[in-house]
Amino acid sequence: MNIHEYQAKAVLKEFGVPVSRGVAILKPDDVDAAIAELGGPVFVVKSQIHAGGRGKGHFKEPEAGEKGGVRVAKSPEDVKTYVDQMLGRTLVTVQTGAAGKQVNRIYLEDGAEIDREFYVSLLVDRASSRPSFVVSTEGGMNIEDVAHDTPEKIVTFSVDPATGVQPHHGRRLAAALGLSGDLAKQAGALTTSLYNAFIAKDMAMLEINPLIISKDGRIVCLDAKVSFDSNALYRHPDMFALRDETEEDPKEIEASKHDLNYISLSGEIGCMVNGAGLAMATMDIIKLYGSEPANFLDVGGGATKEKVTAAFKIITADPQVKGILVNIFGGIMKCDVIAEGVIAAVKDVGLTVPLVVRLEGTNVELGKKIISSSGLNVIPADDLDDAAQKIVAAVKNA
């Protein structure tokens, strides 16, 4: 689960991380109070969406102006103008895709006099199974570009969770950024605070880009991006309360209510599969035969008829879906349960696109019999290769 920048900074501040002063603006009426609280004279007006590249992005609407989603305002009048231009508009960045995201929240922040910019992040390194810092002197840039063009400017080091963060980790971070004296001491304290926040809140990623040195010699987190391990959110109801469902795909929200593993994609063939590996293979073979999957959907190994019905409804609710492939290899999951769920869903929501069903495994003959005797216009398939070819052909000939 992702949260907005202003929420991330509030969480980090609880752990002693130095962040800029700022006020969230959720509606136009909040602007005057936010300006009065910060005082100025320089403000930064930041669009709040779950995507990076906001500063270099652009708005779809001409009335939003030509500047990006992060703007420096040198007067209260500028703040009001920028908020009016940005709030409710659609911001397009390298991470949103062409559709962009609507800006429903603004973060008004104190301006900062920047001396140097750095990059610092924390994530779990799957190779070492440890929390790891990723540090670079190239702050303010996409870390992917730095990794591609100048990989030597990225330093990584792990923390043993058995011992936790130690002073030498802070010295390692300071050395990587070329800091000494008081700045090195600040970097050491920052290292501890970031690690403590990361562990305490079960974060999946914590990214500060840029981390700055101000003109008056302070380390400050100028931006913050935080995501949480969704499997651990039951331990953190305070973090779950920060969830902004307007930033999420409605289909993914609905899927989460039924404990379905669903991710919306940009293709035209909806997929319903049991097992993550089989789901990946299904998407791959759809691409192999010249089409694109519209989603990743793993109904799990023990799905009920009701769960399968919900999954089918989510797929059919996607207007870009031009065909559906159901691919089930029944072990724990029984093929007859899948068949009953599909039929129940089709009878409930109707079927306006081609549907190919491939069943194999436990109760497969019963499942095929249920499908064939349903009277529905379902295309049977013998194996995955056959199923992929049939659904791609059906969609292209529709």
MIKOL-233987 format. One record per residue (C-alpha): y, x, z; residue number from 1. Coordinates in steps of 0.5 Angstrom, whole numbers. Layout:
BEGIN
<site north="Y" east="X" up="Z" seq="NUM"/>
...
END
This chain:
BEGIN
<site north="0" east="0" up="0" seq="1"/>
<site north="7" east="3" up="-2" seq="2"/>
<site north="13" east="1" up="2" seq="3"/>
<site north="21" east="2" up="0" seq="4"/>
<site north="25" east="9" up="1" seq="5"/>
<site north="29" east="5" up="6" seq="6"/>
<site north="23" east="3" up="10" seq="7"/>
<site north="20" east="10" up="9" seq="8"/>
<site north="26" east="13" up="12" seq="9"/>
<site north="26" east="9" up="18" seq="10"/>
<site north="18" east="10" up="20" seq="11"/>
<site north="20" east="18" up="19" seq="12"/>
<site north="26" east="17" up="23" seq="13"/>
<site north="21" east="15" up="29" seq="14"/>
<site north="18" east="22" up="29" seq="15"/>
<site north="24" east="26" up="29" seq="16"/>
<site north="24" east="27" up="21" seq="17"/>
<site north="32" east="28" up="19" seq="18"/>
<site north="34" east="23" up="14" seq="19"/>
<site north="41" east="21" up="12" seq="20"/>
<site north="44" east="15" up="15" seq="21"/>
<site north="43" east="8" up="11" seq="22"/>
<site north="43" east="1" up="11" seq="23"/>
<site north="39" east="-4" up="7" seq="24"/>
<site north="42" east="-9" up="2" seq="25"/>
<site north="38" east="-15" up="1" seq="26"/>
<site north="43" east="-20" up="-2" seq="27"/>
<site north="51" east="-19" up="-4" seq="28"/>
<site north="53" east="-22" up="3" seq="29"/>
<site north="51" east="-16" up="6" seq="30"/>
<site north="55" east="-11" up="2" seq="31"/>
<site north="61" east="-11" up="7" seq="32"/>
<site north="58" east="-10" up="13" seq="33"/>
<site north="54" east="-4" up="10" seq="34"/>
<site north="60" east="-1" up="8" seq="35"/>
<site north="63" east="-2" up="15" seq="36"/>
<site north="57" east="1" up="18" seq="37"/>
<site north="57" east="7" up="14" seq="38"/>
<site north="65" east="8" up="13" seq="39"/>
<site north="64" east="13" up="7" seq="40"/>
<site north="68" east="16" up="4" seq="41"/>
<site north="62" east="18" up="-1" seq="42"/>
<site north="56" east="13" up="-1" seq="43"/>
<site north="50" east="13" up="-5" seq="44"/>
<site north="48" east="6" up="-8" seq="45"/>
<site north="40" east="6" up="-9" seq="46"/>
<site north="36" east="1" up="-13" seq="47"/>
<site north="29" east="0" up="-9" seq="48"/>
<site north="23" east="-1" up="-13" seq="49"/>
<site north="16" east="2" up="-12" seq="50"/>
<site north="17" east="7" up="-18" seq="51"/>
<site north="20" east="14" up="-19" seq="52"/>
<site north="25" east="16" up="-23" seq="53"/>
<site north="30" east="11" up="-21" seq="54"/>
<site north="36" east="16" up="-22" seq="55"/>
<site north="34" east="17" up="-30" seq="56"/>
<site north="32" east="10" up="-31" seq="57"/>
<site north="36" east="5" up="-35" seq="58"/>
<site north="37" east="-3" up="-34" seq="59"/>
<site north="35" east="-8" up="-39" seq="60"/>
<site north="41" east="-12" up="-38" seq="61"/>
<site north="48" east="-9" up="-41" seq="62"/>
<site north="52" east="-12" up="-36" seq="63"/>
<site north="48" east="-7" up="-31" seq="64"/>
<site north="52" east="-1" up="-34" seq="65"/>
<site north="50" east="5" up="-37" seq="66"/>
<site north="48" east="9" up="-31" seq="67"/>
<site north="41" east="9" up="-28" seq="68"/>
<site north="39" east="6" up="-21" seq="69"/>
<site north="42" east="11" up="-17" seq="70"/>
<site north="49" east="12" up="-17" seq="71"/>
<site north="55" east="16" up="-13" seq="72"/>
<site north="60" east="11" up="-11" seq="73"/>
<site north="67" east="14" up="-8" seq="74"/>
<site north="70" east="8" up="-6" seq="75"/>
<site north="68" east="1" up="-3" seq="76"/>
<site north="70" east="-2" up="-9" seq="77"/>
<site north="65" east="2" up="-13" seq="78"/>
<site north="60" east="0" up="-8" seq="79"/>
<site north="61" east="-7" up="-9" seq="80"/>
<site north="61" east="-6" up="-17" seq="81"/>
<site north="55" east="-2" up="-17" seq="82"/>
<site north="51" east="-7" up="-12" seq="83"/>
<site north="53" east="-13" up="-17" seq="84"/>
<site north="51" east="-9" up="-23" seq="85"/>
<site north="44" east="-7" up="-20" seq="86"/>
<site north="42" east="-13" up="-15" seq="87"/>
<site north="37" east="-18" up="-19" seq="88"/>
<site north="37" east="-13" up="-26" seq="89"/>
<site north="31" east="-10" up="-29" seq="90"/>
<site north="30" east="-3" up="-28" seq="91"/>
<site north="26" east="1" up="-33" seq="92"/>
<site north="24" east="8" up="-31" seq="93"/>
<site north="18" east="13" up="-33" seq="94"/>
<site north="14" east="10" up="-28" seq="95"/>
<site north="15" east="3" up="-29" seq="96"/>
<site north="13" east="2" up="-36" seq="97"/>
<site north="17" east="-2" up="-41" seq="98"/>
<site north="17" east="-8" up="-37" seq="99"/>
<site north="21" east="-5" up="-32" seq="100"/>
<site north="22" east="-8" up="-25" seq="101"/>
<site north="27" east="-13" up="-22" seq="102"/>
<site north="31" east="-10" up="-17" seq="103"/>
<site north="31" east="-14" up="-11" seq="104"/>
<site north="34" east="-9" up="-5" seq="105"/>
<site north="39" east="-4" up="-5" seq="106"/>
<site north="39" east="2" up="0" seq="107"/>
<site north="47" east="4" up="1" seq="108"/>
<site north="47" east="11" up="4" seq="109"/>
<site north="52" east="17" up="6" seq="110"/>
<site north="53" east="22" up="1" seq="111"/>
<site north="51" east="29" up="2" seq="112"/>
<site north="54" east="35" up="0" seq="113"/>
<site north="48" east="39" up="-3" seq="114"/>
<site north="47" east="47" up="-3" seq="115"/>
<site north="39" east="47" up="-5" seq="116"/>
<site north="34" east="42" up="-6" seq="117"/>
<site north="26" east="43" up="-5" seq="118"/>
<site north="20" east="39" up="-6" seq="119"/>
<site north="15" east="37" up="0" seq="120"/>
<site north="9" east="33" up="0" seq="121"/>
<site north="3" east="31" up="4" seq="122"/>
<site north="-4" east="28" up="2" seq="123"/>
<site north="-11" east="29" up="3" seq="124"/>
<site north="-14" east="34" up="-1" seq="125"/>
<site north="-21" east="32" up="-3" seq="126"/>
<site north="-24" east="39" up="-4" seq="127"/>
<site north="-23" east="41" up="3" seq="128"/>
<site north="-23" east="34" up="6" seq="129"/>
<site north="-16" east="36" up="10" seq="130"/>
<site north="-9" east="34" up="10" seq="131"/>
<site north="-5" east="39" up="5" seq="132"/>
<site north="2" east="40" up="4" seq="133"/>
<site north="5" east="41" up="-3" seq="134"/>
<site north="11" east="45" up="-3" seq="135"/>
<site north="16" east="48" up="-8" seq="136"/>
<site north="23" east="50" up="-9" seq="137"/>
<site north="24" east="46" up="-15" seq="138"/>
<site north="26" east="40" up="-12" seq="139"/>
<site north="29" east="34" up="-15" seq="140"/>
<site north="24" east="35" up="-21" seq="141"/>
<site north="18" east="31" up="-23" seq="142"/>
<site north="13" east="35" up="-19" seq="143"/>
<site north="8" east="34" up="-25" seq="144"/>
<site north="13" east="38" up="-30" seq="145"/>
<site north="13" east="44" up="-25" seq="146"/>
<site north="6" east="44" up="-24" seq="147"/>
<site north="5" east="44" up="-32" seq="148"/>
<site north="11" east="49" up="-33" seq="149"/>
<site north="12" east="53" up="-27" seq="150"/>
<site north="5" east="53" up="-23" seq="151"/>
<site north="7" east="59" up="-19" seq="152"/>
<site north="13" east="55" up="-16" seq="153"/>
<site north="8" east="51" up="-12" seq="154"/>
<site north="5" east="53" up="-6" seq="155"/>
<site north="-1" east="49" up="-2" seq="156"/>
<site north="-4" east="50" up="5" seq="157"/>
<site north="-8" east="45" up="9" seq="158"/>
<site north="-8" east="43" up="16" seq="159"/>
<site north="-15" east="43" up="20" seq="160"/>
<site north="-15" east="36" up="23" seq="161"/>
<site north="-19" east="39" up="29" seq="162"/>
<site north="-13" east="43" up="31" seq="163"/>
<site north="-8" east="40" up="28" seq="164"/>
<site north="-1" east="43" up="26" seq="165"/>
<site north="1" east="49" up="29" seq="166"/>
<site north="7" east="54" up="29" seq="167"/>
<site north="4" east="58" up="23" seq="168"/>
<site north="4" east="52" up="18" seq="169"/>
<site north="11" east="51" up="20" seq="170"/>
<site north="12" east="59" up="18" seq="171"/>
<site north="8" east="58" up="12" seq="172"/>
<site north="13" east="52" up="9" seq="173"/>
<site north="19" east="56" up="11" seq="174"/>
<site north="17" east="62" up="7" seq="175"/>
<site north="15" east="58" up="1" seq="176"/>
<site north="22" east="55" up="1" seq="177"/>
<site north="25" east="62" up="2" seq="178"/>
<site north="28" east="60" up="9" seq="179"/>
<site north="30" east="64" up="15" seq="180"/>
<site north="33" east="64" up="21" seq="181"/>
<site north="36" east="57" up="24" seq="182"/>
<site north="33" east="54" up="17" seq="183"/>
<site north="26" east="57" up="18" seq="184"/>
<site north="26" east="54" up="25" seq="185"/>
<site north="28" east="47" up="22" seq="186"/>
<site north="23" east="48" up="17" seq="187"/>
<site north="18" east="49" up="23" seq="188"/>
<site north="20" east="42" up="27" seq="189"/>
<site north="20" east="39" up="20" seq="190"/>
<site north="13" east="41" up="19" seq="191"/>
<site north="10" east="38" up="25" seq="192"/>
<site north="14" east="32" up="25" seq="193"/>
<site north="12" east="30" up="18" seq="194"/>
<site north="4" east="32" up="20" seq="195"/>
<site north="5" east="27" up="26" seq="196"/>
<site north="8" east="22" up="22" seq="197"/>
<site north="2" east="22" up="16" seq="198"/>
<site north="-4" east="22" up="21" seq="199"/>
<site north="-1" east="17" up="26" seq="200"/>
<site north="0" east="12" up="21" seq="201"/>
<site north="-6" east="13" up="16" seq="202"/>
<site north="-1" east="15" up="10" seq="203"/>
<site north="-5" east="17" up="4" seq="204"/>
<site north="1" east="20" up="1" seq="205"/>
<site north="8" east="23" up="4" seq="206"/>
<site north="13" east="25" up="-1" seq="207"/>
<site north="20" east="28" up="0" seq="208"/>
<site north="24" east="30" up="-6" seq="209"/>
<site north="29" east="32" up="-6" seq="210"/>
<site north="29" east="35" up="1" seq="211"/>
<site north="36" east="39" up="2" seq="212"/>
<site north="39" east="44" up="5" seq="213"/>
<site north="46" east="41" up="6" seq="214"/>
<site north="53" east="45" up="6" seq="215"/>
<site north="53" east="45" up="13" seq="216"/>
<site north="46" east="48" up="14" seq="217"/>
<site north="42" east="42" up="16" seq="218"/>
<site north="35" east="40" up="13" seq="219"/>
<site north="35" east="33" up="11" seq="220"/>
<site north="30" east="28" up="7" seq="221"/>
<site north="34" east="26" up="2" seq="222"/>
<site north="29" east="21" up="-1" seq="223"/>
<site north="22" east="19" up="2" seq="224"/>
<site north="16" east="16" up="-2" seq="225"/>
<site north="10" east="13" up="3" seq="226"/>
<site north="4" east="10" up="1" seq="227"/>
<site north="-2" east="8" up="6" seq="228"/>
<site north="-9" east="8" up="6" seq="229"/>
<site north="-10" east="0" up="5" seq="230"/>
<site north="-17" east="1" up="9" seq="231"/>
<site north="-13" east="3" up="15" seq="232"/>
<site north="-8" east="-2" up="15" seq="233"/>
<site north="-12" east="-6" up="20" seq="234"/>
<site north="-10" east="-1" up="25" seq="235"/>
<site north="-2" east="-2" up="23" seq="236"/>
<site north="0" east="-9" up="23" seq="237"/>
<site north="7" east="-6" up="24" seq="238"/>
<site north="6" east="-2" up="17" seq="239"/>
<site north="3" east="-8" up="14" seq="240"/>
<site north="9" east="-12" up="16" seq="241"/>
<site north="13" east="-8" up="11" seq="242"/>
<site north="9" east="-10" up="5" seq="243"/>
<site north="14" east="-13" up="-1" seq="244"/>
<site north="9" east="-17" up="-5" seq="245"/>
<site north="15" east="-18" up="-10" seq="246"/>
<site north="13" east="-11" up="-12" seq="247"/>
<site north="6" east="-12" up="-13" seq="248"/>
<site north="2" east="-16" up="-19" seq="249"/>
<site north="1" east="-23" up="-17" seq="250"/>
<site north="-7" east="-22" up="-20" seq="251"/>
<site north="-8" east="-16" up="-15" seq="252"/>
<site north="-5" east="-20" up="-9" seq="253"/>
<site north="-10" east="-26" up="-10" seq="254"/>
<site north="-16" east="-21" up="-11" seq="255"/>
<site north="-14" east="-18" up="-5" seq="256"/>
<site north="-15" east="-25" up="-1" seq="257"/>
<site north="-22" east="-25" up="-4" seq="258"/>
<site north="-24" east="-18" up="-2" seq="259"/>
<site north="-24" east="-16" up="-10" seq="260"/>
<site north="-23" east="-9" up="-12" seq="261"/>
<site north="-18" east="-11" up="-18" seq="262"/>
<site north="-13" east="-7" up="-22" seq="263"/>
<site north="-9" east="-10" up="-28" seq="264"/>
<site north="-9" east="-6" up="-34" seq="265"/>
<site north="-5" east="-7" up="-41" seq="266"/>
<site north="-11" east="-9" up="-45" seq="267"/>
<site north="-14" east="-15" up="-48" seq="268"/>
<site north="-21" east="-15" up="-46" seq="269"/>
<site north="-22" east="-18" up="-39" seq="270"/>
<site north="-28" east="-15" up="-35" seq="271"/>
<site north="-32" east="-17" up="-29" seq="272"/>
<site north="-37" east="-12" up="-27" seq="273"/>
<site north="-41" east="-11" up="-20" seq="274"/>
<site north="-40" east="-3" up="-18" seq="275"/>
<site north="-34" east="1" up="-19" seq="276"/>
<site north="-38" east="6" up="-23" seq="277"/>
<site north="-41" east="1" up="-28" seq="278"/>
<site north="-34" east="-2" up="-28" seq="279"/>
<site north="-31" east="5" up="-31" seq="280"/>
<site north="-37" east="5" up="-36" seq="281"/>
<site north="-35" east="-2" up="-38" seq="282"/>
<site north="-28" east="0" up="-39" seq="283"/>
<site north="-30" east="7" up="-43" seq="284"/>
<site north="-35" east="3" up="-48" seq="285"/>
<site north="-30" east="-2" up="-49" seq="286"/>
<site north="-25" east="3" up="-51" seq="287"/>
<site north="-30" east="7" up="-55" seq="288"/>
<site north="-31" east="1" up="-60" seq="289"/>
<site north="-24" east="0" up="-61" seq="290"/>
<site north="-21" east="-4" up="-56" seq="291"/>
<site north="-17" east="-4" up="-49" seq="292"/>
<site north="-19" east="-7" up="-42" seq="293"/>
<site north="-15" east="-12" up="-39" seq="294"/>
<site north="-17" east="-10" up="-32" seq="295"/>
<site north="-21" east="-6" up="-27" seq="296"/>
<site north="-25" east="-11" up="-23" seq="297"/>
<site north="-31" east="-10" up="-18" seq="298"/>
<site north="-34" east="-16" up="-15" seq="299"/>
<site north="-38" east="-12" up="-10" seq="300"/>
<site north="-45" east="-11" up="-9" seq="301"/>
<site north="-46" east="-18" up="-5" seq="302"/>
<site north="-41" east="-23" up="-8" seq="303"/>
<site north="-42" east="-30" up="-7" seq="304"/>
<site north="-41" east="-36" up="-12" seq="305"/>
<site north="-34" east="-37" up="-9" seq="306"/>
<site north="-32" east="-30" up="-10" seq="307"/>
<site north="-35" east="-29" up="-17" seq="308"/>
<site north="-31" east="-36" up="-19" seq="309"/>
<site north="-25" east="-33" up="-16" seq="310"/>
<site north="-26" east="-27" up="-20" seq="311"/>
<site north="-26" east="-31" up="-26" seq="312"/>
<site north="-20" east="-35" up="-25" seq="313"/>
<site north="-16" east="-29" up="-24" seq="314"/>
<site north="-18" east="-26" up="-31" seq="315"/>
<site north="-17" east="-32" up="-34" seq="316"/>
<site north="-10" east="-33" up="-31" seq="317"/>
<site north="-8" east="-27" up="-35" seq="318"/>
<site north="-5" east="-29" up="-41" seq="319"/>
<site north="-6" east="-22" up="-45" seq="320"/>
<site north="-14" east="-23" up="-44" seq="321"/>
<site north="-16" east="-25" up="-51" seq="322"/>
<site north="-24" east="-24" up="-49" seq="323"/>
<site north="-28" east="-23" up="-43" seq="324"/>
<site north="-34" east="-19" up="-42" seq="325"/>
<site north="-38" east="-20" up="-36" seq="326"/>
<site north="-43" east="-14" up="-34" seq="327"/>
<site north="-48" east="-15" up="-28" seq="328"/>
<site north="-53" east="-10" up="-26" seq="329"/>
<site north="-57" east="-14" up="-20" seq="330"/>
<site north="-59" east="-10" up="-15" seq="331"/>
<site north="-57" east="-13" up="-8" seq="332"/>
<site north="-53" east="-18" up="-13" seq="333"/>
<site north="-57" east="-23" up="-16" seq="334"/>
<site north="-56" east="-25" up="-23" seq="335"/>
<site north="-57" east="-32" up="-22" seq="336"/>
<site north="-51" east="-32" up="-17" seq="337"/>
<site north="-46" east="-29" up="-22" seq="338"/>
<site north="-49" east="-34" up="-27" seq="339"/>
<site north="-47" east="-40" up="-22" seq="340"/>
<site north="-40" east="-37" up="-21" seq="341"/>
<site north="-38" east="-36" up="-28" seq="342"/>
<site north="-41" east="-43" up="-30" seq="343"/>
<site north="-37" east="-46" up="-24" seq="344"/>
<site north="-30" east="-42" up="-26" seq="345"/>
<site north="-31" east="-44" up="-33" seq="346"/>
<site north="-32" east="-52" up="-31" seq="347"/>
<site north="-26" east="-51" up="-27" seq="348"/>
<site north="-21" east="-47" up="-31" seq="349"/>
<site north="-24" east="-48" up="-38" seq="350"/>
<site north="-26" east="-43" up="-43" seq="351"/>
<site north="-21" east="-41" up="-49" seq="352"/>
<site north="-23" east="-34" up="-51" seq="353"/>
<site north="-30" east="-31" up="-53" seq="354"/>
<site north="-34" east="-30" up="-47" seq="355"/>
<site north="-40" east="-25" up="-47" seq="356"/>
<site north="-45" east="-24" up="-41" seq="357"/>
<site north="-50" east="-19" up="-40" seq="358"/>
<site north="-54" east="-19" up="-34" seq="359"/>
<site north="-60" east="-15" up="-32" seq="360"/>
<site north="-64" east="-14" up="-25" seq="361"/>
<site north="-65" east="-18" up="-20" seq="362"/>
<site north="-67" east="-26" up="-22" seq="363"/>
<site north="-64" east="-24" up="-29" seq="364"/>
<site north="-69" east="-29" up="-32" seq="365"/>
<site north="-66" east="-35" up="-28" seq="366"/>
<site north="-59" east="-32" up="-29" seq="367"/>
<site north="-60" east="-32" up="-37" seq="368"/>
<site north="-63" east="-39" up="-36" seq="369"/>
<site north="-57" east="-42" up="-32" seq="370"/>
<site north="-53" east="-39" up="-37" seq="371"/>
<site north="-56" east="-42" up="-43" seq="372"/>
<site north="-58" east="-49" up="-41" seq="373"/>
<site north="-50" east="-50" up="-39" seq="374"/>
<site north="-48" east="-52" up="-45" seq="375"/>
<site north="-42" east="-47" up="-45" seq="376"/>
<site north="-40" east="-43" up="-51" seq="377"/>
<site north="-43" east="-36" up="-48" seq="378"/>
<site north="-45" east="-30" up="-52" seq="379"/>
<site north="-51" east="-27" up="-49" seq="380"/>
<site north="-52" east="-19" up="-50" seq="381"/>
<site north="-58" east="-15" up="-49" seq="382"/>
<site north="-55" east="-9" up="-46" seq="383"/>
<site north="-48" east="-6" up="-45" seq="384"/>
<site north="-47" east="-3" up="-52" seq="385"/>
<site north="-49" east="-9" up="-55" seq="386"/>
<site north="-44" east="-13" up="-50" seq="387"/>
<site north="-39" east="-8" up="-52" seq="388"/>
<site north="-40" east="-9" up="-59" seq="389"/>
<site north="-40" east="-17" up="-59" seq="390"/>
<site north="-34" east="-18" up="-55" seq="391"/>
<site north="-30" east="-13" up="-59" seq="392"/>
<site north="-32" east="-16" up="-65" seq="393"/>
<site north="-31" east="-23" up="-62" seq="394"/>
<site north="-24" east="-21" up="-60" seq="395"/>
<site north="-22" east="-18" up="-67" seq="396"/>
<site north="-25" east="-24" up="-71" seq="397"/>
<site north="-21" east="-29" up="-66" seq="398"/>
END
